[in-house]
Structures are given as structure tokens and as C-alpha cells.
């Protein structure tokens, strides 16, 4: 009966003289683990089409958060140091159907103006309270963010 390794419960190679040669077993385990990890990473990346990329902004009053060049699914973390009298948010210019834009604002904004697209049911220049959070999904059928 082979000697078993306590951690992996795998047979340990022994030489004819009874000296344990664990190097081969350890290298074999490490190679198998590396192959398994690389496979999992490759499959995870390929399957993760809904990845949301975080984007952080620290605007000042009268500034603009420009998301016009963003593609894919994004999260906008808008974190001004204090409340703002006014802020402009420019939406992505070439959104695709079902594109996600998560918008999170940590401070009060007296007037938030949205440009570069339309958000269903939202007028521009609305006040926003601290802790505002909205997930927008682009509808190619309606040509607006819902």
C-alpha cells in the first residue's frame, strides 16, 4: 500500500531504498493546479460578458462627468468632495442594445443636467440627493436609457 500525503491524500513516490521522493508528486500537483487555474480563468473571462467596469469621478461645481467615450457596461461612481450646485453628465455617444450604465452619486447636486442621450421619464436639471443610485439600460428599440 502506498504512503499517503496527509494534505492531498495522494500517494507519495518512494525510491527502492525507502527514501521518500516527494519532489515528483509536488511538481505534478503544481502542474495540474496551474492547468486547472488557467482553465478556470479563461472560462470565467470568456463567460463574463456582463462585466461592469468601475469609473470614478470627483467633479466640482459646474463640472462635467464625461461618459461619452465609454463602451460596454460601466459603473459611474460620482464622488464630489461636497454637495454641488450644478453638474453635467454626458452619456455614452454610441450605446448598444442592453448596455448597462450604473450611476451612483454620493453628494447632493442641486441641478444635474444630462446630455448626449435621453433617460426615460427624466427631465434634465433635476436635483439629486446624496446616495442617489440608478441602473440605466439602453434600449435600441426605443433609442433611450430606461
C-alpha positions in Angstrom: 0.0 0.0 0.0 1.4 3.4 -0.9 2.3 6.1 1.6 -0.4 8.9 1.5 0.3 12.6 1.8 -1.8 14.0 4.7 -2.9 17.2 2.9 -3.8 16.0 -0.5 -4.3 12.3 0.4 -2.2 11.4 -2.7 0.4 8.6 -3.0 4.0 9.8 -2.3 6.7 8.4 -4.6 9.2 6.2 -2.8 12.6 5.1 -4.1 13.6 1.4 -3.8 15.7 2.2 -0.8 12.7 3.5 1.1 13.6 7.2 0.8 10.6 9.3 0.0 10.9 11.3 -3.2 8.1 13.9 -2.9 9.5 16.2 -5.5 7.9 14.5 -8.4 4.5 14.4 -6.7 4.6 18.0 -5.7 5.7 19.1 -9.2 2.9 17.0 -10.7 0.3 18.5 -8.3 1.5 22.1 -9.0 1.4 21.5 -12.8 -2.2 20.1 -12.5 -3.2 23.0 -10.4 -1.7 25.6 -12.8 -3.6 23.9 -15.7 -6.8 23.9 -13.7 -6.5 27.5 -12.6 -5.7 28.7 -16.1 -8.7 26.8 -17.5 -11.0 28.4 -14.9 -9.6 31.9 -15.5 -10.0 31.5 -19.3 -13.6 30.1 -19.0 -14.5 32.8 -16.5 -13.3 35.7 -18.6 -14.9 34.2 -21.8 -18.2 33.7 -20.0 -18.2 37.1 -18.1 -19.8 39.2 -20.8 -21.8 41.2 -18.2 -18.6 42.6 -16.6 -19.3 46.1 -15.2 -16.2 48.4 -15.3 -15.9 50.9 -12.4 -15.2 54.5 -13.3 -14.5 57.1 -10.5 -15.1 60.8 -10.8 -14.6 63.6 -8.3 -16.2 66.6 -10.0 -16.5 70.1 -8.8 -19.5 72.5 -9.2 -20.2 73.3 -12.8 -18.1 70.4 -14.0 -18.9 67.5 -16.3 -18.7 63.8 -15.9 -18.0 62.7 -19.4 -19.0 59.1 -20.1 -19.4 59.7 -23.8 -16.4 57.5 -24.8 -17.3 54.6 -22.6 -18.3 51.4 -24.2 -19.6 48.2 -22.7 -21.2 48.1 -19.2 -19.9 50.7 -16.8 -20.5 51.9 -13.3 -20.1 55.7 -12.7 -19.0 56.4 -9.1 -19.5 60.2 -8.8 -17.9 61.2 -5.6 -17.6 65.0 -5.2 -15.9 66.3 -2.0 -19.1 68.3 -1.1 -22.5 69.0 -2.5 -22.6 70.6 -5.9 -24.8 73.4 -7.3 -24.6 72.0 -10.8 -23.2 69.0 -12.7 -23.5 67.8 -16.3 -23.5 64.1 -17.1 -22.7 63.2 -20.7 -24.0 59.8 -21.6 -22.1 57.3 -23.9 -22.4 58.5 -27.6 -22.7 55.1 -29.2 -24.6 52.8 -26.8 -25.6 49.3 -27.8 -28.8 47.5 -27.0 -28.9 46.3 -23.4 -25.7 48.3 -22.4 -25.7 48.9 -18.7 -24.7 52.2 -17.0 -24.9 52.2 -13.2 -24.8 55.7 -11.8 -24.0 56.3 -8.1 -23.7 59.8 -6.6 -22.6 60.4 -3.1 -23.4 64.1 -2.5 -26.4 66.4 -3.1 -26.5 68.1 -6.6 -28.9 71.0 -7.0 -29.1 70.7 -10.8 -28.0 67.6 -12.7 -28.1 68.1 -16.4 -27.9 65.0 -18.7 -26.6 65.4 -22.3 -25.8 63.0 -25.1 -28.9 60.9 -24.7 -32.3 60.5 -23.2 -33.3 58.8 -19.9 -36.9 57.6 -19.9 -39.1 59.7 -17.6 -36.2 62.0 -16.5 -36.1 65.7 -17.1 -32.8 67.5 -17.3 -31.7 69.8 -14.5 -33.2 67.7 -11.7 -31.9 67.9 -8.1 -30.2 64.8 -6.9 -29.9 63.7 -3.3 -26.8 62.1 -1.7 -26.9 58.4 -2.1 -28.6 58.5 -5.5 -28.3 55.3 -7.4 -29.8 54.3 -10.7 -29.1 51.5 -13.2 -29.7 52.6 -16.7 -30.1 50.0 -19.6 -30.0 51.2 -23.2 -33.0 50.2 -25.4 -32.1 50.2 -29.1 -35.8 49.8 -29.9 -36.7 53.0 -28.0 -33.4 54.8 -28.5 -33.2 55.8 -24.9 -31.9 54.7 -21.5 -34.5 53.0 -19.3 
